[in-house]
Amino acid sequence: MKRVLVVDDELSIIKLLSFNLEKEGYAVTTAEDGKEGYELALNEKFDFIILDVMLPSMDGLEIAKKLRQEKIDTPILMLTAKDDTIDRILGLEIGADDYLTKPFSPREVLARMKAIFRRVEPRQETIEHEFLTAGEIKADLATYQVFIRDDKIDLTPKEFELLVYFMKRQKRVIDRDTLLDRIWQYDFSGQSRIVDVHVSHLREKIEVDPKHPQYLQTVRGFGYKFQVPAK
């Protein structure tokens, strides 16, 4: 049984989510305070976290940031107020996997969770590892791990998706709108900063000199291109 942590200071939302999640077979733990939610996420094992942005004592953005700093990669779905674009962008930048604006339907929450699980869970039926290699970068598609010169590097789920997408399309110029559609899979029209920030973070992890990238290059006026640097 998968464990889900719900952190929200609105009792009505906690009751709504708990009822529907338990109905779907999830074990639910709840917290109405930010610090309490953070301590639970830090010290207990959860398969998924639903995290409100506005919380007493510690807000959801700070919680998500601290969890990622502690190398806790549990998938996080952020709950934001309607039209709070900045919160959505910040949440994704610091490692949240998706966001949902209030009000929402329980069915949409469950659908988003299932989509995230499909992206981040290792495929249990895969017995042999399947690797994708480009230069000194090797991505394990079965375990969602990435190695550079045999050293494991830590990527967020979105960074892993982005890297694999580029690796499978070497030397192609890919525009930001295509990346938004393929990686984020919903409408972020006009919000190319999300792509740029994730590319910047990815460069910091895979490039020897992120300011002069060899693998992930900017094609001005078009987008990005991934290629193996010449030796």
ABEGO torsion letter per residue (X at the ends): XBBBBBBBABAAAAAAAAAAAAAAGBBBBBBABAAAAAAAAAABBBABBBBBABBBGBBAAAAAAAAAAAGBABBBBBBBBBGBAAAAAAAAAAGBABBBBOBBBAAAAAAAAAAAAAAABBBAABABBBBBBBEABBBBAAAGBBBBGGBBBBBBAAAAAAAAAAAAABGBBBBAAAAAAAAAGBBABGBAAAAAAAAAAAAAAABABAABBAABBBBBGAEBBBBBBBX
